[in-house]
């Protein structure tokens, strides 16, 4: 699945990063505890969370 397909499926929207729509997503992780996300670290993972704070961005960058 590509990032664009995931956004469409989840009825989401881009606020930035539209240039990454063609990237392939190998798996997804849904969590509100960033420590859980850190334990699940893999390449090409889509992070799904309800949080909206700077820690989410920092974790996603890892």
Protein Blocks (a to p, Z undefined) as FASTA:
>chain_A
ZZklmmmmnopacfehklmmmpccfbdcddfbfklmmmmgcehiacddfbdcfklmmmmm
ZZ
